[in-house]
Amino acid sequence: MDFWQRYRAIDARDTRFDGQFYTAVRTTGIYCRPSCPARTPKAGNVTFYETSAAAHDAGYRACKRCLPEAVPGTPAWNLRSDIAGRAMRLINDGVINRDGVEGLAARLGYSSRQLNRILSSELGAGPLSLARASRAQTARTLLVSTAMKAADIAFAAGFSSVRQFNETIGEVFAMTPSALRATARHHRGPTPAAVSSTALTLNLPYREPFDPGIFDFLAVRAIPGIEEGTPHSYARTLRLAHGDARFRVDYDAAAAGRPLVLTIGAVDLRDLASLLSRVRRLLDLDADPVAIDAALAADPRLAARVAAAPGMRMPGAVDPQELLVRAMIGQQITVAAARTALVQLSQAGSASLVPADGLGRIFPTAAQIADTGFELLRGPQRRIDSVRGAAAAMASGDLDFGYGDDLPRLETKLLPLAGVGPWTVGYVAMRVIGAPDVFLANDAAVRNGIRSLGNLPDNTGLHPDFRELSPWRSYATMHLWRAAAEAQAAARTKTPIPKKVTP
């Protein structure tokens, strides 16, 4: 978007651009979200920034009226496969909090000086400033959504000291933490009750519309004891850097102001920022569904599907290594068969935290699968050997991939593995890095979904790989998967016509 496109967006107070850029006003010294209800500033006084960190570094403070930190993130970090996009995915996952700037730079294959120069040029702020803005956003969320002690919030958000936390909150929001917490009265819903440091309930912001079908997708693939899903909720355990965690997300379209709620049953506070980032990635909450749906609806093959299910989301992954194992086991077999195999494999995992809501196990580590877990698998020996080989490579560190990769890097790392082909790489790219333009043309369910759409005239000129929908073909794949599942369900429930018996 150029300057005037952005200016028209803020003049229209278009909420779908919230989080995608920030509006700084020189005469007031504040920055706002695009939908801020304040009077539209004169164009000559406006500067647009890609990130809130860039606005911070330029000397602006956050608007107290529109709270620009309380918005979904930008979908650009999945759309962009450059260094900036890859770095932001890792920063949001808490890599700087865990490993510092040097650790972030090493994962991206650059020196810290090169990385600082690239990010400053592309995003207007260096890695430390970007991480600081991410911490401020996490801290604001906890201040207004929970009754956690300020000291606990400081360390949960990734600050190294309470003093640094107080200084950052003051500089970014021009308020003390207690004053910022008082702004919670402007949000709908009950006043947060006192909670323990590992049991939190938070609202999850996202852009409308939101199709809850993503919960169905996760539910049919859920592994009992590790995951639990319904058409409007999803819960699971997972392993993070400092310990195991458990969370649950509930969706209630009728709950005004808070339809999507995250309940964290247990987590080491040092992992909280990473958990929040992974839950958002899992549910694709930073997507721009209006832009995606507009592109998909222009294709006559998908127009009816998009109209029936606006706001389709693409499920992510909370653990890249786990997702690769699940993809390798699930390829070329049905979802039900894959689930059965994964239930068997899950017995190799260890007991998790104190069991709650039927969740008492954790998915096995790569080392557990390589050592003994592979013995629990059934099926072709070649597939079992492939899974064990990939698990051994991950356990040894020879195979290291994750949110900081792009599609070419994933191909380079994964394709040499036995049992991994283009379908596996594409599926991992969709779910781990949120690659938006993957079309799994050879997927059986995709082909079935295309057939279920009905026939179009031969002279439409449309390509079978849906290239007209680039860069949103991953979402087209999601629509086709759902179309195939619905057609299969309809075929199962169809009442057979009784044979006529001649008397």
N, C-alpha and C positions, 0 to 999 in steps of 0.2 A: 504494500500500500504506500502511495506517495503522501505528501503532506496534506493535500486537499481532500483525498479520500478519507484520511484519518480525521481531518477537521469536520467533514460532513458527518462522520460517525459520532463525534462528540456532540455536534449540534443536534443530532437526532436522538442522543442519549441511548444508543444502541447497546443493549446489555450483552449481546453475543461477542462483543469485542473486549469485554472486561477481562483483564489478565493478558491480553495479547499485545497491548502497548500501554504506556502511561503518559498522561498529559501534565506537563509542568507549566506553571504560569509565573512569569517573572515578576509581575507586580505584587503577587501575594506570597511568593516563596514556597508554594505548596505544589504537590502533584496529586492527581486524581485518577480514578478509573474513568473510562470513556463514558459511562452512564451516569456520572455525577449529576445530581439534580440542581447544582448551582448554576447561575447564569453563565451561558457560554462566553468564554473570554474572547477578546479581540485576537484575531489571527496573528497580529504582530507581536503579541505577548506570549505566544505559545511555543513550546518546544516539546517534541515527542521523543520518548525514550523507549528502547526495546525492553528494558528491565527496570524494576524498581531500584535495583542496586545502582544503575547509572544515574537515576534521579537523586538518590542519596549522595553519591559522590559529587554531583553538581551542586549540592548545597540545599536541596529542597527537602521538605518534610511532608509526611503523609497527611492527606486531608482527613480531618476529624469527622466530616459529614458523610463522606461516601466510603471511608475505610478501604482504600485501594488494595490492602493486603488480604482482605477477606473475599477473594475471588478465585475462581478456578485458574489453573495455570494455563500457559499458552500451548496450543497443539503444535507449535512450530518445532518443539524439541524432538518430536517424532517425525515430522515432515522433513526436518533438516538432518541430513546424514553427514554434515561437515563437522569439523572439530568443535564448533560452538554448540551444536545440538548434542553431540556425544558427551561433551563436558557437562552440559546442564543436566542431562539424565543422571550422571554420576554424582554431581553436586547435590541434586535433590534426594539421591539415595543416601547421602551422608558420608561420602567418601572422604571429603576434606576433614570432617569431624573425626574420622577414624584414622586416616593415614596422612593428613596434611596435604599441602599443595604439591609437594614432591611425589606423594603417592598418586595423586590425581594425574600429574604430568606423566609419570611412568606408565600408567594404564593406557594413556593416549599416545604414548610413543614420542613425547616431546620433552624438552627441558622445561623447567619451571619458568625460566625467562621467556622462552618462545611462547609458552602457553599464555602467560600474562599479556604478552604483546598481541597475540591473536584475539583473545577474549576482549581486551580493551578496545581493539579496533572494531570487532564485530558486534559486541554487545554494550560497549560504553563503560565497562567495569571489568576489573580483574577478578581472578578466582576467589580471593579472600573477600572482596566486596560482595560478590555473588553469594558466597556461603553465608556471609553476615546477613544479607537480606533474607535468605532462606531461614536462618535461625530466628530472625525477627518475626517472620510470618508464622512459624511454628509457635513461638512464644505468645503472639497475639491470640492465636487460636486457643491455646490452653488457658490464657488469662480470662477470656470471655466465656469459655465453655465449661470450665471446671473450677473447683474450689481448691485445687492443689496449692501448696505453699509456693511463694515466689521463688524460694531457693531451689525447690524441686523442679520448677518450671525452667529455671535458668540452666540447669544441667541437662534436663530432658531436651531442651531446644538446641543444645550443643555448645553453650557458652562455657568458657573455662573458669569463670568466676561470677559471683553475684554482682560484683562491681561492674564487670564488663556488660553483664545483662542490663543493669540499671542505666548505664551510659548509652547503650545502643537503643533501648526503648525510648529514652529521652530524646536522642538525636533523630530517630526515625519518626516518632509519633508526636514529639513535643509534649509528652505527658509522662508522668510517673507510672510504673506498673499498676499501682492501685487505682489511679485515675483511668487508665486504659481498661482495667477490669470493670470499672463502673459503667462503661459503655455497653455492657451486656444487657442493660435494661432496655436498650433500643431493639433488641432481638426478641422475636416471639418465642414462647415456650417458658417453662417454669424456671425459676432461679436455680442454678446448679447446686446440687446438694454436695455435702462433703464426701470425698471419696478417698480411697487409699491411693498411693502413688502408682499402683499397677492396675487399677481398675478405673477406666475413664469412659465417658460417653461424649462423643463429639458429633456435630453436624458436618456433613460433607457437601461443600458447594460444588455445583456443576452447571452447565449450560442446558437450558431447555431446548427441545424436548428430550425426555429420557425414556427409552424403551426398556422395561424391566425384563425383557426376554433374555438378557445376559445371565440372569439368575437361573433360568431354565438350562441354559448351556452348561453352567457350572454344576448344577444339581445332578444332571444325568451322568456326569463324569466324576462325581464325588466319591471318594474312597472312605467307606465307613470307619469311624474311629479317628480319622484324620480330618475329614471334611463332612459337612452336612449342608444340604441345600434344599430350598423350597422355591416355588415360583416368585417369592418376594423376599428371600433372605439367603444369606450364605455365611457359613462359619467354618473356621479351620484353625489348626495349629501350624506353626512354621518355626524354622530355626533361623535366628538372626545372629549378628556378630557376637553379642554378649549373652546370649541365652535363648531359650525357647519362648514363644509368645502364642497367644490365642486371641482371636478377634471374631466379631460377628457384625454383619451389616444387614440392616433391615430397611425395606422400602415400603412406604405407605403414601400413595398418591394423594390421599385425603387429608394428610397431616399438613396443614397450612404452615409454610415457613420452614418446616424441618422434615421433608419427606424421606431423606436418606440419612440414616443415623448409624454411626460406627460405635460399637461397644467393644472396648479392649479389656478382655478378662485378665490378662497377665502380660507383662512386658518389662524388661529391664529398661529403665528410663533412658539409658544411653542409646537404646535402639529405637526410641519412639519416633524420631524424625524419619528414619528409614522405613518403619512400619507404615506411617502415614503416606509416604511416597509410594510404597508398593501397593497399598490398598487402592490408591487413586489410579495407579497403572492397571491394576487388576480389573477395575470397572470402567476404565477409559474415561475418567471424569473430566479430563482436560480437552476432550474433543470438541470440535465446532460442528454440532449436528446439523445446523441450518445449512452451512456451506456443503457438507457432505451430501445431505438429502437433496439439495438443489441439483447437484451434479448427477446423482444416481437417478433421480426422477426424470431427467431429460432423456434417458434411455427407455424406449418403449417396452423393452423386455422386463424392466424392473419398476416401472412407474407405479403399477398397482401394488407391488410389494412395499414400496417406500410409503405410499399413501396409507397403507394398512398398519405400518409399524414405523412411524417417524422416530428418529432419535436412536437408531440401532447403534449399539456399542460393540467394540471389538475387545474380547477378554484378553487381559495381559497375564503376567506370571509373577508370583511372589518369590519364586526361587528358580533361577535359570537352569541350574543343574538338574533339578527335579523335572523341569519341563522337558528337557532333552530326553531323559529316560522315558518319560511318559509318551513322548512323540515316537520314539523308536519302538516301544512296545505296541503302540496303537496303530502304526502304519500297516496298511493292507489287511486290517481286520475290522470288525464292527466296533462301535463304541461300547456295546455291552460286553463283547469278548475282551476288549482292552481293560475294561473296568474289572472284570473277573481276574485277569492276570495281575492287575495292580493291587487288588485286594490281597492276593497271595503274596506278592512281593512286600507289601506293607508289614507283614509279620517279621521282616528282618529289621524293622525300625525299633527304636527303643521307646520305652514309656515316656510320655511327655510330662507336663505339669500335672498337678492334682486334677484328675478327670472331672470334666464339667460338660454338661449338655451332650453327653455321649462322645466327647472328644477326649481320648486318653492316650493317643499315640502320636508319634512324629514320623514323617516320611523318612525312610532310611537314607543315610548319607551315601555318597559315592563309594566311600571305603567299605561300608557295610555291604553294599550290593556286590562290589568286586570280590570281597572275601568269602561270603557265604550266601548272600541274598540271591544270587543268580541261580542257586540250587532250587529255589522255590518256584522258578518259572517253568512253565510247560509250553510245548510247541516245538517248532523246528529248532534243532541244535544250533543251526547257523545264526538264528536270531538271538538265541540265548548268549552265544559267544560274542555277538556284536554288542549287546547290552553290557556284558561284563567288560569287554575291551574299552568301551567308552567310559564306563564307571571307573576303571583302573586309571585311565588317562586323566580324568578329572581329579581323582584322589591324589595322584602323584604331582599334580600341577602342570603336567605336560599339556593339558587342554584347559585353557583359561578363557572364558568368554562371559559376556554379560551385557548389562545395560549400556556400556560405553562403546559397543561395537556398532558397525553399520553392516549392510547386507554383503558387500564384497568381503569384508573381514570375516563374517560368519561363514561364508562359502569357503574361504581359504582354510579356516580352522576346522570346519565340520566335514566337508566333503571327503577328505582323505580317510575318515573313519570307515571301517567296514560296517555295512548295514545302513549307512546314511546316504541318501540321495537328494535330488532337488526338492522333492516334496517335504522331506524332513527339515531341510534348511529353510524353506519358505514358511513352514508352520512355526518353527522356532523364531524366525524373524518377525512374524506377525505378533506373536505373544510375548516375546522377551523385549524386543526393542520397539515394538509398536509400529513396525514398518507398514505404512498405509497403502502401498501399491503392489501387494502380492496377490497374484491370481493363480490358484492351484488347479491348473487346467486338467491335470490327469487324476485329480481326486474323484473317486467314484461318487461321493455325495454331491460334489459340484456338478458332475454330469447329470445325475438324477435330478438335481434342482433345476438345471436348464431345461430338461425334458418336461418337468412339471409346469413350466411357465406357459407352455403352449407354443404353437408354431406361428412365426411371423412370415409375411411374404418374402420371397427370395430376393426381391429387388431393394431391400432396405439398405444394403451396403454396410451393415454392422459386422464387426469382426467377432469371431468366436472366442477370442481371448479378452473381450470387453476392453480393448485398449482405449476406446473412446472415453472411458471413465477414469483414466489416469489423472491424478495420483490417488484415487480412492478405491482401487480394485479390491483391497482387502475387505472393505465394507460390502462390496458386491458379493464377495465370497461368503460373508456372513449371511446375507440375504438368501443366497442359493442354498446354503446348508440348512437354513430354517425351512425353506420351501421343500427341500428333500425330506426333512423330518416330518413335516406336516403331511406330505403326500404318503409317506410310509405309514403314519398313524392312521390316516383315513383308510388306507387299504386294509389295515388290520381290523378296523372296526366295521368295515362294510359288511352288511348282512348278506349272506349268500342267497341267491334265488333258489327256492326249492324246486327240485325236478318234478315235472308233471308225470304222474303215474297213470298209465292207461288202465282203466278198470277191466 
